Amino acid sequence: MAALAHALLGIPARCGLCRAIHPHLSNASRPSPISPISRVSTRTTPTLANLTAPRSRLNAVNTVTVHSAPAPVTVEIPVTCYQLIGVPDQAEKDEVIKAVMDLKISQVEEGYTENAIKSRQDLLMDVRDKLIAEPEYAGNSNENILPTSALQIPWAWFGAALCLLQEVGEVELVLDIGQAAIQHPEAKPYIHDILLSVAVAECATAVIGFEKNKVSQGFEAIARAQSLLRSKKSLEKTPLLSKIDRAKTMCECLIVSELTGLRLEEALTMFLLGKDNEAAVVEKLQRVDGNKNQLIQSLCNQGDLKLALQLFPHEPNPSQQTCELLILSCICQDSLPDGLDVHRHLVNGGWDQDPFLATKLIEMYSELDSIENAREVFDKTRKRTIYMWNALFRALTLAGHGTEVLNLYRQMNAIGVPSDRFTYTYVLKACVVSECSSSLLQKGKEIHGHILRHGYGAHVHVTTTLLDMYARFGCVSYASSVFDQMQNRNVVSWSAMIACYAKNARPYEALELFRKMILEAPDLFPNSVTMVSVLQACAALAALEQGKFIHGYILRRGLDSTLPVMSSLITMYARCGKLELAQQVFNKIKRKDVVTWNSLISSYGIHGYGKRAIQVFEDMIDHGVSPSYISFVSVLGACSHEGLVEEGKIIFQSMVREHGLYPSIEQYACMVDLLGRANRLDEAAKIIDDMRIVPGAQVWGALLGSCRIHGNVELAERASKRLFELEPRNAGNYVLLADIYAEAKMWDEVKRVKKLLEDRELQKVPGRSWIEVNRKIYSFDSVDEFNPQMEQLHALLGELSMEMKGRGYKPQTKVVLYDLDEEEKERIVLGHSEKLAVAFGLINTKPGEIIRISKNLRLCEDCHYVTKFISRFTNREILVRDVNRFHHFRDGVCSCGDYW
């Protein structure tokens, strides 16, 4: 598309734009009456009605007129047949035929529609016929329009006419006529080709502007061409636009770099050639004299890394900034091969020992997931600054090599390199990324001591990371202590502490701290991370009214465009029992990612709608969203809650077969749970035996939970043996085994397990339930004596128990692990936290109002039975969400179908 470039590089001028820029390059043998373009100045764009100004060089009436006719609407343009093919008026027959044939076989600029290309051929044949048969045509034609008169053509040919005009060098005509046509409604069906022709003409104008040293006007023409091509979607992907963008970039780079030996018009036309002439362009640039640092930097800033790398070896003295920009460009382009190429040039030039560049190389390899190369840079650099140490610590931490970071940190301290605030943040994060992270808590405490001794205890970023480290280890009291001692807190500090409570089963405290943040730090605005944690706390408490209040706050703060927040909203409404609101939030999200879909799948799953969850899973795939590992956890969990064994097996098998994902511990645990709940324990055990990876605590925990449901002592002992090895401090595993022994009336074994608990100083997690009444959250546990209504609650439960016994109710006392008399066991069972919460709801809510309760453990059989009775006896809907799923009690029936 560039005639001047063709001439410079010795390439024959065959394409349309070449003749638009310099028509004499392809028609040197014949004179042309068309004078060269002599203006690049800003012009007033004419309309179809005002193209009447006289032009001395035109041999036609200078107007454009639209004619209505029975045939397609025609348009009259101020162009003669001779002008259209670029020959003199009254040219000889042979010259006309040659011009037409040259145009016929010439290359048309890419991007024109098929209609324009076909119309171009038809228009050429029509012009040829008129010019060759001129005497006969002039004497016999009904219209009696001479070949030297203005052309009247169908609108369908208009784009083709502009295409021919720009090919023969009538750039001004293309600009004037094209701009006028753009405004006309009849041109709308053909606007693609009209805009493309005008854009090509603007490129020619830009070249002329640069030739005349009118640089600003040249760039204005380029900008107009870009604007035209971006004004219509169908033109945005045309090759011309990318060529113009690249050409403009090159010209801007040349201006900034102040290199000599390559003129702007030459650079513009060279780059308009595109990729086919890349080698010639590079060769020309490599021969340019002068310092190429500015040029390479400009190319990097403009995103042209490939060309920058080709010029890099030809700059004998690259500056530090040039090398840095090349490294950063490799990161932006996500190109490890280019990064290795830059590194190799730095080594060959001896610049790899620059500590600053070595630090940048480590950062680059970290971003490009090449940790071995990052280590190699560090090892081979002789002079290491603290910035290099920090860069490697960060790289290794992100790669999950926390233990290696701590070993290197020990070496750094040994040789006396002082730490800074970044060092402490990276080594603290390293404590929680290793596989053996639980054993590194002590290391974290030691680093805490270093921080205090070296005066960083008041630094907000360091203390926030310290807080987060304790939170990830589950040390809520330590995290809270760090937070309380912080002199300055930012939104990240508050968010980290709220997240600590929310993720460590302290949702009530999370909401209280959020309220405190709003009151005590009005200048700090909660961000999306804060709101995700707050919504998680609302979901854990089934605090619907609080959740609605938070939803309103999110809308007011404009955080409803953030996908993690919206996904958390879906989960919150679902876990508060408002599945229809969760679906509404999902429907309003325009661009859904896999996390959003997973939230909806799991929402249906915890409510026991397994088939609907499978349908949503399939809809996600149909919408082109690939399932993640969490997607399979969600949908397999949904199958488990509804007992959809065969469907779950098919989905599990599809992981590898259809999606190329190999099951991890989580998916195997879901399958064991699915089969175990369905009392297919032998199949569950076989899955564990056939696993391609070592079974983890989740897998054995799923099997032990299933044994608890179905009373399988033998498999329970096998599972618990492995769990005691994998999770020696998890009291829940001991309690589950003791429950199984108690149900089998194996009291000696119950005592043995209880003794293990005592010897290891482990305590069972106490059952706790929450209920929201009038936007206030109330907490209950079985030994709670502080509630002022406790006596009233026990009295109500006693009355209900007597009523139920009269209708055949027998308390399920098997859940009591103590060898007590039956009456005492009944008293303990009657005081379970969820029963207290239900009684509180009956007393403190209006008749007909839904009672919503959440519990931190699995709902026991006796509470399940009692809640069913209460829902029928009191004619109330009761929603209870336990650690596994939702139970919707209505008229004495539970939504789980007694399958939980």
Order of alpha helices (4+ residues) and beta strands (2+ residues): alpha-alpha-beta-beta-alpha-alpha-alpha-alpha-beta-alpha-alpha-alpha-alpha-alpha-alpha-alpha-alpha-alpha-alpha-alpha-alpha-alpha-alpha-alpha-alpha-alpha-alpha-alpha-alpha-alpha-alpha-alpha-alpha-alpha-alpha-alpha-alpha-alpha-alpha-alpha-alpha-alpha-alpha-alpha-beta-beta-alpha-alpha-alpha-beta-alpha-beta-beta-beta
